[in-house]
Amino acid sequence: MRSIGQALTWELFARGRWLLPFFFLAGIALPFMLYSLLSGFDFDRNETPWPMLHVILMQLMVLLVGIGITSVQGPPSRLYASPIRTQTLVAWHLLSGAVLLAAQIALATFLLNIFFDVRWPMVGPIVFSIAVFAALHLLLSVGQHTFWSFVGAMGLCTAVVVWGHSRYGEWFALPTHYWSTVTPSEFATAAIFVAVAYALTLIGVSRDRCGEPLPTIGFWRWIMEKWESVGVRRAVFQPQFRSPLHAQRWYEWRRKGAVLPLITATAMVLGGIYWLLGSIFAKPAFNIAELVSGLVAFGGLLTIFAIPSAFMLGVSGNMIASKNRDLTVGESLQSTEFEMGHFQATLPMTSHSFANAILSTATRTLLCAWGAWAIAFGVALSIGWFRNQLPQAILVSEIRHWYLPLTLLGPWIVLTNFAVLGLTGRGPLSSIVIVGLMFFWILEQLVVRYLVASNMQAFGHQCFVAIVATATLLFAARTFWLSWHERLLENATLIKLVLAAIAISTLAFLLRPSGMPWAIYPVILAFSSLVVMPWATAPLAISRNRHR
């Protein structure tokens, strides 16, 4: 390599040869799926819901792809011993990551515009993504050292997100139009965000590299001391367990149960603060209709929030075995033991009981998160009804009767089935399956769109969906038979699960909207099988993991 910049850029692509495509596919998967499902409807792309959908999907895509890039780069501290000036290290980390993120956002926007004619603007999201990456780089570089450095970095991230959101309408209001034209003042504002983030990152990294602690008033240390003292008191008074199953349930809940409720509560609090700020400047003030609409959209986000919790539930070995904070995320994932250790593999309990403990934890954590959202949604609906400020159409008519069950069963399917992939003890297999499914979905969209006649494209999509649903049903039947054959599933439990799947399918058939295509029927059956399938696949996965 002729320069340090070349070496750092080469390292970025060498380390991220698998993670970078994975996070890019993860970022564009949801927009591709949603727009492919909506492509059969004739909508005006300039109506209010479409800019709002664009802002949500674009920000989510920027966040996922940006996290992928920073996870590959790792913290600057892992290169402190290298012969690199601190200014060069920070600048190249920021420059290479921001350029790569901007290129991936431009590519994703180009693909969405070509395939679905969504008319996403190009320059605005690119400018926004560069500012977001600079703030994210500050947060991950120095934000974890002290409480106030975290607060400051999060403050800059929030300012960037709010500024980017305001380009699509009024401050703290729902988006009403696209960010089609970027003015010189907006370029200057983004440049100021990048410069501030670079300066703060440089100061923090320089002090950290020299071993000088960042200024602190000890608030975070006080919090940690209180937390440790609570842990010591809880350790002195350990509960008594009636059986190994109850002990494992307690262990799983204490170790993994707080992830999904914590994510949900944090998102709800941040969303509530954003709505309050917007209500101050809105006319009329405190518009409950917007709060209800936001909570309706939030119910769909529970499925996305279930993904990190599924990762936690699926780790049966040591969670992040290495405590080295200089590891990249990819190296940390490699040190995470998906394979079950000797201690857990020899616990005095069956694989069925082990799976029961994990699924019980999944049930409790999901009910806590869903219950918090349902209470907030019910309160907002009651206030809106009392003040006569409900939206004209609270739910889309096509899924009106399915909405509430989907907000609960959708996260359950993601939470449990993704966790089962980790419980197999094969971490790379889980990533391959997830990326393969996303790639297969996108490939199907391209094949049907460009190789099938326009008047047959809807039928082609329906055939593809029916084939996937049928394959899911066959796979579910196979796993149930294997679990029953290996005595991991009792006859009574098997009968209960089959009856539950029949009940879910029957209820979905009865509540189905009129005019649905024929492919919806195998989809309903496959959906019902995915709801009950974890009780068959989880014992199988744990059994294979324990006796590999």
C-alpha positions in Angstrom: 0.0 0.0 0.0 1.3 3.4 -1.0 -0.6 5.4 1.7 -2.4 4.9 5.0 -5.6 5.9 3.4 -5.3 3.0 0.9 -4.5 0.6 3.6 -7.5 1.6 5.7 -9.8 1.5 2.7 -8.5 -2.0 1.7 -9.0 -3.2 5.3 -12.6 -1.9 5.2 -13.5 -4.0 2.2 -11.4 -7.0 3.2 -13.1 -7.2 6.7 -16.5 -6.4 5.3 -16.6 -8.7 2.3 -19.5 -10.6 3.9 -20.9 -8.1 6.4 -21.2 -5.2 4.0 -23.4 -7.0 1.5 -25.4 -8.5 4.4 -26.3 -5.1 5.9 -27.0 -3.7 2.5 -29.4 -6.4 1.7 -31.0 -6.0 5.2 -31.4 -2.3 4.5 -33.2 -2.7 1.2 -35.1 -5.8 2.0 -38.0 -4.1 3.8 -38.5 -1.3 1.1 -38.4 -4.0 -1.6 -40.9 -6.2 0.2 -43.3 -3.3 0.9 -43.2 -1.7 -2.5 -43.5 -5.1 -4.2 -46.6 -5.8 -2.2 -48.0 -2.3 -3.0 -47.0 -2.3 -6.7 -50.3 -3.8 -7.8 -52.3 -0.8 -6.4 -52.7 2.5 -8.3 -51.6 5.2 -5.9 -50.6 8.8 -6.3 -46.9 8.8 -5.2 -47.2 12.5 -4.0 -50.0 11.8 -1.5 -49.1 12.3 2.2 -48.6 8.6 3.1 -45.9 8.0 0.5 -43.5 10.8 1.6 -44.0 9.5 5.2 -43.3 5.9 4.1 -40.2 7.1 2.2 -38.8 9.0 5.3 -39.3 5.9 7.6 -37.8 3.4 5.1 -34.9 5.8 4.1 -33.9 6.5 7.7 -34.1 2.8 8.6 -32.0 1.9 5.6 -29.4 4.6 6.4 -29.3 3.3 10.0 -28.8 -0.4 9.1 -26.3 0.2 6.4 -24.4 2.7 8.6 -24.3 0.3 11.5 -22.9 -2.3 9.1 -20.1 0.0 8.0 -19.2 1.0 11.5 -19.3 -2.6 12.7 -16.7 -3.5 10.0 -14.5 -0.5 10.8 -14.6 -1.2 14.5 -13.6 1.5 17.1 -10.5 3.6 16.4 -8.9 2.2 19.6 -8.0 -1.0 17.9 -5.5 1.0 15.7 -4.0 3.1 18.6 -0.7 1.1 18.4 -0.4 1.5 14.6 1.9 4.2 13.2 -1.0 6.4 12.2 -1.6 10.0 13.2 -4.8 10.5 15.1 -6.1 13.1 12.6 -5.5 10.7 9.7 -7.1 7.8 11.6 -10.3 9.7 12.4 -10.5 11.4 9.0 -10.1 8.2 7.0 -12.6 6.3 9.1 -15.1 9.1 8.6 -14.3 9.7 4.9 -14.3 6.1 3.8 -17.4 5.2 5.8 -19.4 8.3 4.7 -18.5 7.8 1.0 -19.4 4.1 1.1 -22.7 4.8 2.9 -23.6 7.5 0.4 -22.8 5.1 -2.5 -24.9 2.3 -1.1 -27.9 4.7 -0.4 -27.5 6.0 -4.0 -27.5 2.5 -5.3 -30.5 1.5 -3.2 -32.5 4.6 -4.3 -31.6 3.9 -8.0 -32.8 0.3 -7.7 -36.1 1.2 -6.0 -36.8 3.9 -8.6 -36.0 1.6 -11.5 -38.0 -1.4 -10.2 -41.0 0.2 -8.5 -41.1 3.8 -9.8 -41.3 5.2 -6.3 -39.7 8.5 -7.3 -37.4 8.7 -4.3 -35.1 11.8 -4.5 -31.4 11.0 -4.8 -29.3 14.0 -3.5 -31.2 14.7 -0.3 -30.9 11.2 1.2 -27.2 11.1 0.2 -26.5 14.4 2.1 -28.5 13.2 5.0 -26.7 9.9 5.1 -23.3 11.6 5.2 -24.3 13.7 8.2 -25.8 10.7 9.9 -22.7 8.7 9.5 -20.5 11.5 11.0 -22.8 11.6 14.1 -22.9 7.8 14.3 -19.1 7.6 14.0 -18.9 10.1 17.0 -21.3 8.0 19.0 -19.5 4.7 18.5 -16.0 6.2 18.8 -16.2 8.1 22.1 -19.9 7.9 23.2 -19.3 4.9 25.4 -16.6 6.3 27.6 -18.6 8.5 29.9 -22.3 9.2 30.5 -22.0 12.8 29.2 -20.1 11.9 26.1 -22.9 9.5 25.3 -25.5 12.2 26.0 -23.6 14.6 23.8 -23.1 12.2 20.9 -26.8 11.1 21.1 -27.7 14.8 21.1 -25.9 15.4 17.8 -27.4 12.2 16.3 -30.9 13.4 17.3 -30.2 16.9 15.9 -29.2 15.4 12.5 -32.3 13.1 12.4 -34.7 15.9 13.3 -33.0 18.3 10.7 -33.3 15.6 8.0 -36.9 14.9 8.9 -37.7 18.6 8.7 -36.6 18.7 5.1 -39.8 16.8 4.2 -42.2 19.2 5.8 -42.6 21.4 9.0 -40.4 20.9 12.0 -41.8 18.1 14.3 -44.6 17.3 11.9 -45.5 14.5 9.5 -43.8 14.5 6.1 -45.9 16.1 3.4 -43.5 16.2 0.4 -40.2 14.8 -0.9 -36.8 16.5 -0.4 -36.4 17.0 -4.1 -34.1 20.1 -4.1 -31.1 20.6 -1.9 -30.3 24.2 -1.3 -26.9 25.6 -0.6 -27.9 26.4 3.0 -28.8 22.7 3.4 -25.5 21.6 2.0 -23.8 24.0 4.5 -25.9 22.7 7.4 -24.9 19.1 6.6 -21.2 20.2 6.4 -21.5 21.9 9.8 -22.8 18.7 11.3 -19.9 16.7 9.7 -17.3 19.3 10.9 -18.7 19.3 14.5 -18.8 15.5 14.6 -15.2 15.3 13.3 -13.9 17.8 15.7 -15.6 16.1 18.7 -14.4 12.7 17.6 -10.9 14.0 17.1 -10.8 15.5 20.6 -12.2 12.3 22.2 -10.0 9.9 20.3 -6.9 12.0 21.0 -7.5 12.1 24.8 -8.4 8.4 24.8 -5.3 7.4 22.8 -3.1 9.3 25.3 -4.8 7.6 28.2 -6.4 10.8 29.4 -10.0 10.2 30.6 -12.8 12.3 29.2 -14.2 14.9 31.7 -17.0 13.4 33.8 -18.9 14.3 37.0 -19.2 10.7 38.0 -22.8 10.3 37.3 -22.4 7.1 35.2 -20.0 5.6 37.8 -22.6 6.3 40.5 -25.3 4.5 38.4 -23.0 1.5 37.9 -22.1 1.3 41.6 -25.8 1.3 42.5 -26.5 -1.3 39.9 -23.7 -3.6 41.2 -24.9 -3.1 44.8 -28.4 -4.2 43.7 -26.9 -7.2 41.9 -24.9 -8.1 45.1 -28.1 -7.9 47.2 -30.0 -10.1 44.7 -27.1 -12.6 44.7 -27.3 -12.9 48.5 -31.0 -13.7 48.4 -31.2 -16.2 45.6 -34.7 -17.7 45.0 -35.4 -21.3 45.6 -36.4 -23.3 42.5 -38.8 -26.3 42.4 -37.1 -28.0 39.4 -34.4 -27.5 36.9 -37.0 -26.2 34.4 -38.0 -23.4 36.8 -34.3 -22.5 37.4 -33.7 -22.4 33.6 -36.7 -20.2 33.0 -35.5 -17.8 35.7 -32.0 -17.8 34.1 -33.3 -17.2 30.6 -35.6 -14.4 31.6 -32.9 -12.6 33.7 -30.4 -12.9 31.0 -32.4 -12.2 27.8 -35.9 -11.1 28.8 -35.4 -7.4 29.0 -34.2 -6.8 25.4 -37.5 -6.4 23.5 -39.4 -4.5 26.3 -36.4 -2.1 26.6 -36.2 -1.5 22.9 -40.0 -0.9 22.7 -40.1 1.4 25.7 -37.2 3.4 24.4 -38.8 3.8 21.0 -42.1 4.8 22.5 -40.6 7.4 24.8 -38.6 8.9 22.0 -41.6 8.9 19.7 -43.7 10.5 22.5 -41.2 13.2 23.0 -41.1 13.9 19.2 -44.9 14.1 19.1 -44.9 16.5 22.1 -42.4 18.8 20.5 -44.3 18.7 17.2 -47.6 19.4 19.1 -46.2 22.6 20.5 -45.7 24.1 17.0 -48.7 22.4 15.4 -52.1 23.9 14.8 -54.3 22.6 16.4 -52.0 21.8 19.3 -51.7 18.3 20.7 -53.4 16.7 17.7 -54.3 13.2 19.0 -55.1 12.0 15.4 -51.3 12.1 14.6 -50.5 10.3 17.8 -53.0 7.5 16.9 -51.6 7.2 13.4 -48.0 7.0 14.8 -49.0 4.3 17.2 -50.7 2.3 14.4 -47.4 2.4 12.5 -45.5 1.5 15.7 -47.5 -1.7 16.0 -45.9 -2.8 12.7 -42.4 -1.9 14.0 -42.7 -4.5 16.8 -41.8 -7.2 14.2 -38.6 -5.4 13.4 -37.8 -4.8 17.1 -38.1 -8.5 17.7 -35.0 -9.2 15.6 -32.3 -8.3 18.1 -34.2 -10.0 20.9 -34.3 -13.2 18.7 -30.5 -13.0 18.4 -30.2 -12.9 22.2 -32.6 -15.8 22.7 -30.8 -17.9 20.1 -27.4 -17.7 21.8 -27.1 -20.8 23.9 -23.4 -20.5 24.7 -21.5 -17.6 26.1 -22.8 -14.2 25.0 -19.9 -12.3 23.5 -17.2 -14.5 25.1 -14.5 -11.8 24.6 -14.6 -8.6 26.7 -12.1 -6.8 24.4 -13.8 -3.6 23.4 -11.4 -3.2 20.5 -13.0 -6.0 18.5 -15.2 -5.2 15.6 -18.8 -6.4 15.6 -17.9 -9.1 13.1 -15.1 -10.4 15.4 -17.4 -10.2 18.4 -20.0 -12.3 16.6 -17.3 -14.8 15.9 -16.4 -14.9 19.6 -20.1 -15.4 20.5 -20.6 -19.1 21.3 -23.7 -20.2 19.4 -22.6 -23.8 20.2 -23.8 -25.0 23.6 -21.1 -25.5 26.2 -20.4 -28.5 28.3 -22.1 -27.1 31.3 -25.5 -26.3 29.7 -25.4 -29.5 27.5 -25.2 -31.6 30.7 -27.9 -29.9 32.7 -30.4 -32.3 34.3 -33.3 -31.5 31.9 -34.5 -32.7 28.6 -34.2 -30.8 25.3 -38.0 -30.4 25.4 -37.8 -28.7 28.8 -34.9 -26.5 27.6 -36.9 -25.4 24.7 -39.9 -24.8 27.0 -37.8 -22.4 29.1 -36.7 -20.4 26.0 -40.2 -20.2 24.5 -41.6 -19.2 27.8 -39.1 -16.4 27.9 -40.1 -15.4 24.4 -43.7 -15.3 25.4 -43.1 -13.2 28.5 -40.9 -10.7 26.8 -43.3 -10.3 23.8 -46.3 -9.9 26.0 -44.5 -7.2 28.0 -43.5 -5.3 24.9 -46.9 -5.8 23.1 -48.8 -5.0 26.3 -47.0 -1.6 26.7 -47.8 -0.7 23.1 -51.4 -1.9 23.4 -52.0 0.2 26.6 -50.6 3.3 24.9 -52.7 2.7 21.8 -55.8 2.2 23.9 -55.2 5.3 25.9 -54.6 7.4 22.7 -57.7 6.0 21.1 -59.8 6.8 24.2 -58.5 10.3 24.4 -59.0 10.8 20.6 -62.6 9.5 20.9 -63.3 11.8 23.8 -61.9 14.9 22.1 -63.3 13.9 18.7 -59.8 13.9 17.1 -59.5 10.4 15.7 -58.2 10.0 12.1 -60.7 9.4 9.3 -59.3 5.9 8.7 -57.5 4.5 11.6 -56.6 1.2 9.8 -56.3 0.3 6.2 -59.6 -1.3 5.2 -57.9 -4.3 3.6 -56.3 -5.5 6.8 -58.6 -3.9 9.4 -59.6 -7.1 11.0 -56.1 -8.7 10.9 -54.2 -5.7 12.3 -54.3 -6.5 16.1 -53.5 -10.2 15.7 -50.7 -9.4 13.3 -49.1 -7.0 15.8 -48.8 -9.9 18.2 -48.3 -12.9 16.0 -45.9 -11.2 13.5 -43.3 -10.4 16.2 -43.8 -13.9 17.7 -42.9 -15.6 14.4 -39.8 -13.5 14.0 -38.8 -13.8 17.6 -39.1 -17.5 17.9 -38.2 -18.8 14.4 -35.1 -16.6 14.2 -34.0 -17.7 17.7 -34.3 -21.3 16.5 -31.7 -20.6 13.8 -29.3 -19.6 16.6 -30.2 -22.5 18.8 -28.9 -24.9 16.1 -25.4 -23.9 17.2 -24.5 -22.8 13.7 -24.2 -19.0 13.8 -23.0 -18.6 10.1 -25.9 -20.8 9.0 -28.3 -18.3 10.4 -26.8 -15.4 8.5 -26.7 -17.4 5.3 -30.4 -18.3 5.7 -31.5 -14.7 6.4 -29.4 -13.2 3.5 -30.5 -16.0 1.2 -34.2 -15.4 1.9 -33.8 -11.7 1.2 -31.8 -12.3 -1.9 -34.3 -14.8 -3.1 -37.2 -12.4 -2.6 -35.4 -9.6 -4.5 -34.5 -12.1 -7.3 -38.1 -13.1 -7.7 -39.2 -9.5 -8.0 -36.7 -8.9 -10.8 -37.5 -12.1 -12.7 -41.3 -11.6 -12.6 -40.9 -7.9 -13.5 -38.6 -8.3 -16.5 -39.2 -11.8 -17.8 -43.0 -12.1 -17.4 -45.5 -10.3 -19.5 -47.1 -7.3 -17.8 -50.6 -8.8 -17.9 -49.3 -11.9 -16.1 -47.0 -10.3 -13.5 -49.7 -10.4 -10.8 -50.3 -14.0 -11.4 -46.6 -14.7 -11.4 -46.2 -13.1 -8.0 -49.1 -15.1 -6.7 -47.7 -18.3 -7.9 -44.3 -17.5 -6.3 -46.1 -16.7 -3.0 -48.1 -19.9 -3.2 -45.0 -22.0 -3.8 -43.1 -20.5 -0.9 -46.2 -21.0 1.4 -46.5 -24.6 0.3 -42.8 -25.2 0.9 -43.3 -23.7 4.4 -46.2 -26.1 5.1 -44.2 -29.1 4.0 -41.2 -28.0 6.1 -43.4 -27.5 9.1 -45.0 -31.0 8.7 -41.5 -32.5 8.4 -40.2 -30.9 11.6 -43.3 -31.9 13.5 -42.9 -35.5 12.4 -39.2 -35.5 13.3 -39.8 -33.9 16.7 -42.6 -36.5 17.5 -40.5 -39.4 16.1 -37.5 -38.5 18.3 -39.9 -38.2 21.4 -39.2 -34.5 21.7 -42.9 -33.7 21.3 -45.6 -35.4 23.4 -48.8 -36.5 21.8 -51.0 -34.2 23.8 -48.8 -31.2 22.9 -48.8 -32.2 19.3 -52.6 -32.3 19.3 -52.9 -28.9 21.0 -50.5 -27.3 18.5 -52.4 -28.7 15.5 -55.7 -27.5 17.0 -54.2 -24.1 17.6 -53.0 -23.8 14.0 -56.5 -24.9 12.7 -58.1 -22.2 15.0 -55.7 -19.5 13.7 -56.4 -20.4 10.1 -60.1 -20.6 10.6 -60.2 -17.2 12.3 -58.1 -15.7 9.5 -60.4 -17.2 6.8 -63.4 -15.8 8.6 -61.9 -12.3 8.9 -60.3 -12.1 5.5 -61.2 -9.0 3.4 -63.3 -9.5 0.3 -61.6 -9.7 -3.0 -58.3 -11.2 -1.8 -56.3 -13.2 -4.4 -56.3 -17.0 -4.3 -52.7 -17.1 -3.1 -53.8 -15.7 0.3 -55.2 -19.1 1.3 -51.9 -21.0 1.3 -50.3 -18.0 2.9 -52.7 -18.2 5.8 -52.0 -21.8 6.3 -48.2 -21.2 6.2 -48.6 -18.3 8.6 -50.5 -20.5 11.1 -47.8 -23.2 10.8 -45.0 -20.7 11.5 -46.9 -19.6 14.7 -46.8 -23.1 16.2 -43.7 -24.5 14.5 -41.2 -23.3 17.2 -42.5 -25.9 19.7 -41.3 -28.5 17.2 -38.1 -26.9 15.8 -36.7 -25.5 19.1 -36.4 -29.0 20.8 -34.9 -30.4 17.6 -32.4 -27.5 17.4 -31.4 -27.8 21.0 -31.1 -31.6 20.7 -28.7 -31.2 17.7 -26.8 -28.6 19.6 -26.3 -30.7 22.7 -25.4 -33.9 20.9 -23.4 -32.6 18.0 
